[in-house]
Amino acid sequence: MPTLTYAGVAYEAAPGESVLDALLRHGVQVSNSCRAGACQSCLLRSSTGALPPVSQRGLKSTLVEQGYFLSCICQPEGDLVMEPAGGLEVGATITALERLSPSVLRVRLRPTGKLAYRAGQYITLKRHDGLSRSYSLASLPDDDTLELHVRRAPAGRMSGWLFDEARPLESVSIRGPAGDCFYTAGKAEQSLLLAGTGTGLAPLVGICRDALSQGHNGPIHLYHGAREADGLYLQQELGALVAAHANLHYAPIVGAIEDAIGARHTSLAGWRGFVCGNPAVVPMLKKKLFLAGMPSREIFADAFLEAPAPKN
Ligand SMILES: Cc1cc2nc3c(=O)[nH]c(=O)nc-3n(C[C@H](O)[C@H](O)[C@H](O)COP(=O)(O)OP(=O)(O)OC[C@H]3O[C@@H](n4cnc5c(N)ncnc54)[C@H](O)[C@@H]3O)c2cc1C
């Protein structure tokens, strides 16, 4: 059985157990959330031992070279010596908390240091007690603050705290950015389709604004879906953005977003797509775009995977 040495203490991992599960079983506190290798909350750094390549999936090459890895998807093949992923975080201050709807909060943050990022990427937000969750960036690097849209999850620890307890001037820390869901210049006339449900709108708004600010002149179609009308938000701000840009089309949809897209676009050959939000909807939308002719290399997506609900 592999021995995991974490912060100088040795622990045994059971066969087939991930590093995260082994450490948690031994009572070690390690930040984590999605447990599926998506949110990067459980990042650790290994100084000795071979890491399975999958455990470094999606990490920047600079992090890979330094031995950072995702402990939730790392099944150790031998002994590992590890430490917490310190040194990657920057401090930040909450500057504003604004309800955009009964279930969506706009959180503005000012980092204490420079954060180089692209609109649409995500950061890991860490509370004073170590609770960490990922949130996508609706802001552009030139904006004064980072902007997040947080959905209130029933009994959600981070979202509940942000809605009910956090106040402006509160200190937090952030890590990142991560993810490849962002606009890249070079094909200004290409048609873009952005589709998201719930707070999946956050990265899409950032990507839209980024594309427009970089002079994208091809059509941009933004679809925002919600189960009920009060799940839609930011309609006024998006209406103003549409009024200022003839190539931007915005459709708020109550009900099945995939049907609305299918009814309006029979062929998406040559398009680029961005899909974010509910983890049940994202793979289905990606498939829909692909089947309508959009090449998979042109589809960028972030599924907002949540931590598993506690077992009773
Ligand atoms: C790449 C990425 C980007 C993301 N971007 C965003 C974003 O921009 N905006 C956003 O809103 N979210 C985003 N998320 C999701 C976010 O990271 C959090 O998972 C989400 O905010 C929930 O965190 P929480 O601490 O509030 O809930 P948690 O406490 O982690 O709860 C997780 C789930 O369990 C359920 N649960 C908790 N306790 C109970 C209980 N006692 N009984 C039944 N169910 C329970 C909750 O309802 C929730 O669905 C993103 C996730 C990823 C992976």
The ligand as an SDF file (V2000), in Angstrom:
LIG
                    3D

 53 58  0  0  0  0  0  0  0  0999 V2000
  -15.3350   25.1470  -12.9130 C   0  0  0  0  0  0  0  0  0  0  0  0
  -16.4790   25.5570  -11.9910 C   0  0  0  0  0  0  0  0  0  0  0  0
  -17.0060   26.8340  -12.0810 C   0  0  0  0  0  0  0  0  0  0  0  0
  -18.0950   27.2170  -11.2780 C   0  0  0  0  0  0  0  0  0  0  0  0
  -18.6050   28.4770  -11.4140 N   0  0  0  0  0  0  0  0  0  0  0  0
  -19.6890   28.8320  -10.6880 C   0  0  0  0  0  0  0  0  0  0  0  0
  -20.2830   30.1350  -10.8490 C   0  0  0  0  0  0  0  0  0  0  0  0
  -19.8120   30.9820  -11.6080 O   0  0  0  0  0  0  0  0  0  0  0  0
  -21.3890   30.4180  -10.1170 N   0  0  0  0  0  0  0  0  0  0  0  0
  -21.9400   29.5130   -9.2340 C   0  0  0  0  0  0  0  0  0  0  0  0
  -22.9880   29.8350   -8.6100 O   0  0  0  0  0  0  0  0  0  0  0  0
  -21.3770   28.2780   -9.0480 N   0  0  0  0  0  0  0  0  0  0  0  0
  -20.2700   27.9320   -9.7340 C   0  0  0  0  0  0  0  0  0  0  0  0
  -19.6970   26.6940   -9.5320 N   0  0  0  0  0  0  0  0  0  0  0  0
  -20.2000   25.8320   -8.4300 C   0  0  0  0  0  0  0  0  0  0  0  0
  -19.5370   26.2860   -7.1060 C   0  0  0  0  0  0  0  0  0  0  0  0
  -18.1620   25.9800   -7.1500 O   0  0  0  0  0  0  0  0  0  0  0  0
  -20.1160   25.5970   -5.8430 C   0  0  0  0  0  0  0  0  0  0  0  0
  -20.0750   24.2010   -6.0210 O   0  0  0  0  0  0  0  0  0  0  0  0
  -21.5270   26.0470   -5.5190 C   0  0  0  0  0  0  0  0  0  0  0  0
  -21.5400   27.4470   -5.2710 O   0  0  0  0  0  0  0  0  0  0  0  0
  -22.0730   25.3130   -4.2800 C   0  0  0  0  0  0  0  0  0  0  0  0
  -21.2020   25.5250   -3.2200 O   0  0  0  0  0  0  0  0  0  0  0  0
  -21.7560   25.6090   -1.7300 P   0  0  0  0  0  0  0  0  0  0  0  0
  -20.5730   25.5730   -0.7950 O   0  0  0  0  0  0  0  0  0  0  0  0
  -22.7090   26.7380   -1.5890 O   0  0  0  0  0  0  0  0  0  0  0  0
  -22.5830   24.2560   -1.5950 O   0  0  0  0  0  0  0  0  0  0  0  0
  -22.0860   22.9150   -0.8330 P   0  0  0  0  0  0  0  0  0  0  0  0
  -22.1130   23.1230    0.6240 O   0  0  0  0  0  0  0  0  0  0  0  0
  -20.8020   22.4800   -1.4530 O   0  0  0  0  0  0  0  0  0  0  0  0
  -23.2330   21.9130   -1.2410 O   0  0  0  0  0  0  0  0  0  0  0  0
  -23.0920   21.1690   -2.4660 C   0  0  0  0  0  0  0  0  0  0  0  0
  -24.4380   20.6380   -2.9020 C   0  0  0  0  0  0  0  0  0  0  0  0
  -24.9790   19.8230   -1.9170 O   0  0  0  0  0  0  0  0  0  0  0  0
  -26.2750   20.2780   -1.5670 C   0  0  0  0  0  0  0  0  0  0  0  0
  -26.4490   20.1210   -0.1120 N   0  0  0  0  0  0  0  0  0  0  0  0
  -25.6480   20.6440    0.8320 C   0  0  0  0  0  0  0  0  0  0  0  0
  -26.1080   20.2870    2.0680 N   0  0  0  0  0  0  0  0  0  0  0  0
  -27.2110   19.5300    1.8530 C   0  0  0  0  0  0  0  0  0  0  0  0
  -28.1150   18.8680    2.6930 C   0  0  0  0  0  0  0  0  0  0  0  0
  -27.9790   18.9160    4.0220 N   0  0  0  0  0  0  0  0  0  0  0  0
  -29.1190   18.1810    2.1310 N   0  0  0  0  0  0  0  0  0  0  0  0
  -29.2680   18.1280    0.7880 C   0  0  0  0  0  0  0  0  0  0  0  0
  -28.4190   18.7480   -0.0740 N   0  0  0  0  0  0  0  0  0  0  0  0
  -27.4280   19.4220    0.4710 C   0  0  0  0  0  0  0  0  0  0  0  0
  -26.3010   21.7440   -1.9550 C   0  0  0  0  0  0  0  0  0  0  0  0
  -27.6060   22.1640   -2.2580 O   0  0  0  0  0  0  0  0  0  0  0  0
  -25.4470   21.7700   -3.1640 C   0  0  0  0  0  0  0  0  0  0  0  0
  -26.2150   21.4520   -4.2960 O   0  0  0  0  0  0  0  0  0  0  0  0
  -18.6200   26.2920  -10.3250 C   0  0  0  0  0  0  0  0  0  0  0  0
  -18.0690   25.0130  -10.2230 C   0  0  0  0  0  0  0  0  0  0  0  0
  -17.0130   24.6370  -11.0490 C   0  0  0  0  0  0  0  0  0  0  0  0
  -16.4520   23.2390  -10.9350 C   0  0  0  0  0  0  0  0  0  0  0  0
  1  2  1  0
  2  3  1  0
  2 52  2  0
  3  4  2  0
  4  5  1  0
  4 50  1  0
  5  6  2  0
  6  7  1  0
  6 13  1  0
  7  8  2  0
  7  9  1  0
  9 10  1  0
 10 11  2  0
 10 12  1  0
 12 13  2  0
 13 14  1  0
 14 15  1  0
 14 50  1  0
 15 16  1  0
 16 17  1  0
 16 18  1  0
 18 19  1  0
 18 20  1  0
 20 21  1  0
 20 22  1  0
 22 23  1  0
 23 24  1  0
 24 25  2  0
 24 26  1  0
 24 27  1  0
 27 28  1  0
 28 29  2  0
 28 30  1  0
 28 31  1  0
 31 32  1  0
 32 33  1  0
 33 34  1  0
 33 48  1  0
 34 35  1  0
 35 36  1  0
 35 46  1  0
 36 37  1  0
 36 45  1  0
 37 38  2  0
 38 39  1  0
 39 40  1  0
 39 45  2  0
 40 41  1  0
 40 42  2  0
 42 43  1  0
 43 44  2  0
 44 45  1  0
 46 47  1  0
 46 48  1  0
 48 49  1  0
 50 51  2  0
 51 52  1  0
 52 53  1  0
M  END
$$$$
